[in-house]
Amino acid sequence: QESITLFTKPGCPFCAKAKKTLSERGLSYEEILLGKDATTTSLRAVSGQTTVPQVFIGGKHIGGSEALDAYFA
């Protein structure tokens, strides 16, 4: 399985949705919490985005929860 990294922040419903999508597919992921493990500045540096979630699969930037759904569709 390719590595999956997920930038999230606490209390984010779209983050919860993305994590649920991955879990339902039996996929494990590394979760990077904004405010704890990373900052919005570092998120923008790696993804060009400041919103969460931001999902990376195999090092490739997928995007947010809707983009993740589209990726698996």
N, C-alpha and C positions, 0 to 999 in steps of 0.2 A: 504494500500500500504506500502511496505517495504521502509525504508528510503534509499535515494540515495545520495551519496556524490561524488563529482567530483573535483579532483585536476586539475587545469588548469593554463595556463599563458597567458597573453595578446598576441594577434597576432598569436596564435597557430592554424593552419588550422585543425589539428586532434581534437583539443579541440572543435572547432566550430562544427565539424562533430558529435562528441559525444553528444553535447548539442542539436543539431538538431534531432538526433535519439531519444533522450529522449522526447523532446518537441513534436515531431510528434506522439508519443505514449501517449501524454497527461500526462506524468510523471513529477512531480516536483522534484527538486533536490537542494541540498545545494552545492554551488560552493565555493571552497577554492582556492583563487588566490595565486600562488607562487610569492614571492616578496612583497606581501601585507599582506595576512593572514597567510602565512606559508613560510618555506624555503625549498630548495632542501634537506637539511639535515633531516628536519622533514618528508618530503615525503618519503625519503629512510627508515626512522625509521618505518613508518607505512606500507609501501608497498614493501620494498625491491627494489624499482625501483627509478630511477632519471628522467625518461622521463614522459612527460604529453601527453594526459590526463591519470589519473589513476582513475578508477571508482570503487566505493564500493556500493554494493546493499545489504541492510539488514546487514551491517557490514562485508560482505564477499567481499574479493578483487576479482574483475572481470578482471581488466587489462585496456588496452588502447582501442582506438576506434574500432579496428578490433575485439578485444575480446568481446566488447560490442555488436557488430553486430552479432557475433557468439552466444552470450548468448541469444539473441532474435530470432535467426534463428530456 
